[in-house]
Amino acid sequence: MVNQHLLNIIMLIEVVLLAAAVSLYFLHGLWLRLTARRMERLSKTAREALARLVTRGLVNVEDVELLRGMPHDVQSVAFLEISRNLSGTGKERLRFVAQQVGATDRARALCRHGRWTRRLRGARVLSQLDVADPLVLKLLADPHPAVRAQAAEWAASQASTEVVAAMLELLADPATQARFAVQNALLRMGSIIAAPLATFLETHSDRAAEAGLRVAESVAEPRFSDSAMRLSRAKDAGVREASAKLLGAIGGAEAAARLMELLVDDESGVRAAAVGGLGRMHYWQAGSLLAERLRDQRWRVRREAGLALRAIGAAGTLFLRKALKGDDRFAADMAQQVLDLPEAAAG
């Protein structure tokens, strides 16, 4: 009888606890919904006030005070959203407002925070506002790759010799996310990277050199030629491939001679890059060697060879038509594919 009574009490407690848990679950959901609605309402108000401030010539003190009283998260979201659509004078006004309401100072403080997620948020705000702050430059050496990647995005709009030098040292970053962000940022900087990148290529090899060569291809200045020639003999196939692409972009008789040597490289990626480089240069003198690559064991090389022959003009077309009648089925098939391409696609 006692055991049954105890069991009933336990069951009652379990029912009460279950009911409490269900109630808490629904109350929490209700709280989240109400909070989301409130944040949405505040965000809309903040965006409207910010839009008025950046589109009008005069600063409305009431709008500034309204923004200053908003939760910091709401402020950050509003600044990040509107910054994507602004440049020039509009971005300058946005930076002014951010300074007035304290958003810039808070972003700087976040960049020094112990948690990487906070540093990332701070760097993102300063980046979107195009704030030229050396504090973000230090974040290029942050322990977390996501923060380094965000700092690299900031650097893309803050091009200077110091910034470029710091970025180049990250071309060998072991984290893919940060390394790609650095390469992308350097590509966006334009010709200012040429001099420091030329110096960088003279003193680096392996992964760093490969990344540097790929960036240099977008600028393709003659000053890179010596480094490209030297690195085209590197042990690493990726470095040789990137060198071949850069030589093809730079052009010249010396580059063409080296690319013709690379047509018989052991690695198919290097052969394909060499073939593509000669086609890019429209180097018709290499027509017979390019035609030989139509017989390559690798489809990628054969494809590049066909396109290169098409690119060099009439001489290349003759080699393609000759391949159609040859005894190599793979060469004939690739020649046919390339000849059938419309002019725009072949270019």
C-alpha positions as CSV (number, residue, x, y, z in Angstrom):
1,M,0.0,0.0,0.0
2,V,2.9,2.3,0.9
3,N,4.7,1.4,-2.3
4,Q,1.6,2.2,-4.4
5,H,1.2,5.5,-2.7
6,L,4.9,6.4,-3.3
7,L,4.5,5.4,-7.0
8,N,1.5,7.7,-7.3
9,I,3.5,10.6,-5.9
10,I,6.3,9.9,-8.3
11,M,3.9,9.8,-11.2
12,L,2.3,13.1,-10.1
13,I,5.7,14.7,-9.8
14,E,6.6,13.5,-13.3
15,V,3.4,14.9,-14.7
16,V,4.0,18.3,-13.0
17,L,7.5,18.4,-14.3
18,L,6.4,17.5,-17.8
19,A,3.7,20.2,-17.7
20,A,6.3,22.7,-16.5
21,A,8.7,21.8,-19.3
22,V,6.0,22.1,-21.9
23,S,5.0,25.5,-20.5
24,L,8.6,26.7,-20.5
25,Y,9.0,25.5,-24.1
26,F,6.0,27.4,-25.3
27,L,6.8,30.5,-23.2
28,H,10.4,30.5,-24.6
29,G,9.0,30.2,-28.1
30,L,6.6,33.1,-27.4
31,W,9.5,35.2,-26.0
32,L,11.6,34.5,-29.1
33,R,8.8,35.4,-31.4
34,L,8.0,38.7,-29.5
35,T,11.8,39.5,-29.4
36,A,12.1,38.8,-33.1
37,R,9.2,41.1,-33.9
38,R,10.6,43.8,-31.7
39,M,14.1,43.5,-33.3
40,E,12.5,43.6,-36.7
41,R,10.6,46.7,-35.9
42,L,13.7,48.4,-34.4
43,S,15.8,47.4,-37.4
44,K,13.3,48.9,-39.8
45,T,13.2,52.1,-37.8
46,A,17.0,52.2,-37.7
47,R,17.4,51.6,-41.4
48,E,14.9,54.4,-42.2
49,A,16.7,56.8,-39.9
50,L,20.1,55.9,-41.3
51,A,18.8,56.2,-44.9
52,R,17.6,59.8,-44.1
53,L,21.0,60.7,-42.6
54,V,23.1,59.5,-45.5
55,T,20.9,60.8,-48.3
56,R,20.3,64.3,-47.0
57,G,22.8,67.1,-46.9
58,L,22.0,68.1,-43.3
59,V,22.3,66.0,-40.2
60,N,19.0,65.5,-38.4
61,V,19.9,65.5,-34.7
62,E,16.7,63.5,-33.9
63,D,17.7,60.7,-36.2
64,V,21.2,60.6,-34.7
65,E,19.7,60.4,-31.2
66,L,17.3,57.7,-32.3
67,L,20.1,55.6,-33.6
68,R,22.2,56.2,-30.6
69,G,19.5,54.8,-28.4
70,M,19.1,51.6,-30.5
71,P,20.5,48.3,-29.3
72,H,24.1,47.8,-30.5
73,D,23.2,44.7,-32.5
74,V,20.4,46.6,-34.3
75,Q,22.9,49.4,-35.1
76,S,25.5,47.0,-36.5
77,V,23.0,45.3,-38.8
78,A,21.6,48.6,-40.1
79,F,25.1,49.9,-40.9
80,L,26.2,46.7,-42.6
81,E,23.0,46.5,-44.7
82,I,23.0,50.0,-46.0
83,S,26.8,50.1,-46.5
84,R,26.5,47.6,-49.3
85,N,24.7,50.1,-51.5
86,L,26.9,53.1,-50.8
87,S,30.1,54.6,-52.1
88,G,31.8,57.9,-52.4
89,T,30.0,60.7,-50.5
90,G,27.3,58.3,-49.3
91,K,29.9,56.1,-47.6
92,E,31.6,59.2,-46.1
93,R,28.3,60.3,-44.5
94,L,27.8,56.7,-43.3
95,R,31.2,56.8,-41.5
96,F,30.4,60.1,-40.0
97,V,27.1,58.9,-38.6
98,A,28.8,55.7,-37.3
99,Q,31.3,57.8,-35.5
100,Q,28.6,60.0,-34.0
101,V,26.6,57.1,-32.6
102,G,29.6,55.2,-31.3
103,A,29.4,52.3,-33.7
104,T,33.0,52.8,-35.0
105,D,34.5,52.9,-31.5
106,R,32.6,49.8,-30.5
107,A,33.8,48.0,-33.6
108,R,37.4,48.9,-32.7
109,A,36.8,47.6,-29.2
110,L,35.4,44.3,-30.6
111,C,38.6,43.9,-32.7
112,R,40.5,43.6,-29.4
113,H,38.1,41.1,-27.9
114,G,39.2,37.7,-26.6
115,R,36.6,35.8,-28.6
116,W,37.2,35.4,-32.3
117,T,33.5,35.9,-33.1
118,R,33.6,39.3,-31.6
119,R,36.8,40.3,-33.4
120,L,35.2,39.0,-36.6
121,R,32.1,41.2,-36.1
122,G,34.3,44.3,-35.3
123,A,36.4,43.7,-38.4
124,R,33.3,43.3,-40.6
125,V,31.9,46.6,-39.5
126,L,35.1,48.5,-40.0
127,S,35.5,46.8,-43.4
128,Q,32.1,47.6,-44.6
129,L,32.5,51.2,-43.5
130,D,35.9,51.4,-45.2
131,V,37.5,52.7,-42.0
132,A,41.3,53.1,-42.5
133,D,42.3,51.8,-39.1
134,P,45.7,50.1,-38.5
135,L,44.0,48.0,-35.9
136,V,42.4,45.9,-38.7
137,L,45.9,45.5,-40.3
138,K,47.0,43.7,-37.2
139,L,44.1,41.3,-37.6
140,L,45.8,39.9,-40.7
141,A,47.9,37.9,-38.2
142,D,44.9,36.9,-36.1
143,P,44.9,33.3,-34.8
144,H,41.5,32.5,-36.4
145,P,41.3,32.1,-40.2
146,A,37.8,33.7,-40.5
147,V,39.1,36.9,-38.8
148,R,42.2,36.9,-41.1
149,A,39.9,36.5,-44.1
150,Q,37.7,39.4,-43.0
151,A,40.8,41.6,-42.4
152,A,41.9,40.7,-46.0
153,E,38.6,42.0,-47.3
154,W,39.1,45.2,-45.4
155,A,42.6,45.5,-46.9
156,A,41.2,45.3,-50.5
157,S,39.9,48.9,-50.2
158,Q,42.9,50.2,-48.2
159,A,45.6,49.6,-50.7
160,S,49.1,50.8,-49.6
161,T,52.6,49.5,-49.7
162,E,52.4,48.5,-46.1
163,V,49.1,46.7,-46.5
164,V,50.2,44.9,-49.7
165,A,53.4,43.8,-48.0
166,A,51.4,42.3,-45.1
167,M,49.0,40.6,-47.4
168,L,51.7,39.0,-49.5
169,E,53.1,37.3,-46.4
170,L,49.7,35.5,-46.1
171,L,49.8,34.0,-49.5
172,A,51.0,30.8,-47.9
173,D,48.4,30.8,-45.2
174,P,47.6,27.2,-44.3
175,A,43.9,28.0,-44.0
176,T,42.2,27.9,-47.4
177,Q,39.5,30.4,-46.4
178,A,42.1,33.1,-45.4
179,R,44.4,32.3,-48.3
180,F,41.7,32.7,-51.0
181,A,40.5,35.9,-49.3
182,V,44.0,37.3,-49.5
183,Q,44.4,36.4,-53.2
184,N,41.0,37.9,-54.0
185,A,41.8,41.1,-52.2
186,L,45.2,41.4,-53.9
187,L,43.5,40.9,-57.3
188,R,41.1,43.8,-56.5
189,M,43.9,46.2,-55.5
190,G,45.2,46.5,-59.1
191,S,48.6,47.7,-60.3
192,I,49.8,48.9,-56.9
193,I,50.7,45.4,-56.0
194,A,53.2,45.0,-58.9
195,A,56.4,46.3,-57.3
196,P,56.0,44.5,-53.9
197,L,54.8,41.3,-55.6
198,A,57.8,41.3,-57.9
199,T,60.1,41.5,-54.9
200,F,58.0,38.8,-53.2
201,L,58.4,36.4,-56.1
202,E,62.1,36.8,-56.2
203,T,62.5,35.5,-52.6
204,H,59.7,32.9,-52.3
205,S,58.9,29.4,-53.6
206,D,56.5,26.5,-53.1
207,R,52.9,27.4,-52.0
208,A,53.6,31.0,-51.4
209,A,55.2,31.4,-54.9
210,E,52.3,29.5,-56.6
211,A,49.8,31.9,-55.0
212,G,51.9,34.9,-55.9
213,L,52.2,33.8,-59.5
214,R,48.5,33.4,-59.8
215,V,48.0,36.9,-58.5
216,A,50.7,38.2,-60.8
217,E,48.9,36.8,-63.8
218,S,46.2,39.4,-63.4
219,V,48.8,42.2,-63.7
220,A,51.1,40.4,-66.1
221,E,53.9,43.0,-66.1
222,P,57.3,42.2,-67.7
223,R,59.0,42.7,-64.3
224,F,57.7,39.3,-63.3
225,S,59.4,37.5,-66.2
226,D,62.6,36.6,-64.5
227,S,60.8,35.1,-61.5
228,A,58.3,33.2,-63.8
229,M,61.2,31.7,-65.8
230,R,63.0,30.6,-62.7
231,L,59.9,29.2,-61.0
232,S,58.9,27.4,-64.2
233,R,61.7,24.9,-63.2
234,A,60.5,24.4,-59.7
235,K,60.0,20.9,-58.3
236,D,56.4,21.6,-57.4
237,A,54.1,21.0,-60.3
238,G,51.6,23.6,-59.1
239,V,54.4,26.3,-59.2
240,R,55.4,25.3,-62.7
241,E,51.8,25.4,-63.8
242,A,51.2,28.9,-62.4
243,S,54.5,30.0,-63.9
244,A,53.4,28.8,-67.3
245,K,50.2,30.7,-67.1
246,L,52.0,33.9,-66.1
247,L,54.5,33.5,-69.0
248,G,51.6,33.2,-71.4
249,A,50.0,36.3,-70.0
250,I,53.3,38.3,-70.2
251,G,54.3,37.0,-73.7
252,G,57.5,37.6,-75.6
253,A,59.9,35.3,-77.4
254,E,61.7,34.1,-74.3
255,A,58.4,33.2,-72.6
256,A,57.3,31.4,-75.8
257,A,60.5,29.4,-75.9
258,R,60.1,28.3,-72.3
259,L,56.5,27.3,-72.8
260,M,57.4,25.1,-75.8
261,E,59.8,23.3,-73.5
262,L,57.0,22.8,-70.9
263,L,54.8,21.1,-73.5
264,V,56.5,17.8,-72.6
265,D,56.4,18.3,-68.8
266,D,55.6,15.2,-66.8
267,E,52.5,16.8,-65.3
268,S,49.4,17.2,-67.4
269,G,48.5,20.5,-65.6
270,V,51.8,22.1,-66.6
271,R,51.4,20.9,-70.2
272,A,47.9,22.3,-70.4
273,A,49.0,25.6,-69.0
274,A,51.9,25.8,-71.5
275,V,49.6,25.0,-74.4
276,G,47.1,27.6,-73.2
277,G,49.8,30.2,-72.8
278,L,51.0,29.7,-76.4
279,G,47.4,30.0,-77.6
280,R,46.9,33.2,-75.5
281,M,50.0,34.6,-77.2
282,H,48.7,33.6,-80.6
283,Y,52.2,32.1,-81.2
284,W,51.6,30.5,-84.6
285,Q,55.3,29.4,-84.7
286,A,54.4,26.7,-82.2
287,G,51.6,25.3,-84.4
288,S,53.3,21.9,-85.1
289,L,54.1,21.4,-81.4
290,L,50.5,22.3,-80.4
291,A,49.2,19.8,-83.0
292,E,51.3,17.1,-81.3
293,R,49.5,17.8,-78.0
294,L,46.2,16.8,-79.7
295,R,47.5,13.3,-79.2
296,D,48.2,13.8,-75.5
297,Q,46.9,11.2,-73.1
298,R,45.0,13.8,-71.0
299,W,41.8,15.2,-72.3
300,R,42.5,18.6,-70.6
301,V,45.7,19.0,-72.6
302,R,44.1,17.9,-75.8
303,R,41.3,20.4,-75.2
304,E,43.7,23.3,-74.6
305,A,45.7,22.3,-77.7
306,G,42.6,22.4,-79.9
307,L,41.6,25.8,-78.5
308,A,45.2,27.1,-78.9
309,L,45.3,26.0,-82.5
310,R,42.0,27.7,-83.2
311,A,43.3,30.9,-81.5
312,I,46.4,31.2,-83.6
313,G,44.4,31.6,-86.8
314,A,44.7,30.1,-90.2
315,A,47.8,28.1,-89.5
316,G,46.2,26.4,-86.5
317,T,43.0,25.7,-88.5
318,L,45.1,23.8,-91.1
319,F,46.6,21.6,-88.3
320,L,43.1,20.9,-86.9
321,R,41.8,19.9,-90.3
322,K,44.8,17.7,-90.8
323,A,44.1,16.0,-87.5
324,L,40.6,15.2,-88.7
325,K,42.0,12.9,-91.3
326,G,44.8,11.5,-89.1
327,D,44.9,8.0,-87.6
328,D,44.6,9.2,-84.0
329,R,41.0,8.9,-83.0
330,F,41.3,11.2,-79.9
331,A,43.1,13.9,-81.9
332,A,40.5,13.8,-84.6
333,D,37.6,13.9,-82.1
334,M,39.1,16.9,-80.3
335,A,39.8,18.7,-83.6
336,Q,36.2,18.2,-84.7
337,Q,34.9,19.5,-81.3
338,V,37.0,22.6,-81.6
339,L,36.2,23.3,-85.2
340,D,32.5,23.0,-84.5
341,L,32.6,25.6,-81.8
342,P,31.1,29.0,-82.6
343,E,33.6,31.9,-82.9
344,A,32.7,33.4,-79.5
345,A,33.2,30.1,-77.6
346,A,36.5,29.4,-79.4
347,G,37.9,32.7,-78.3
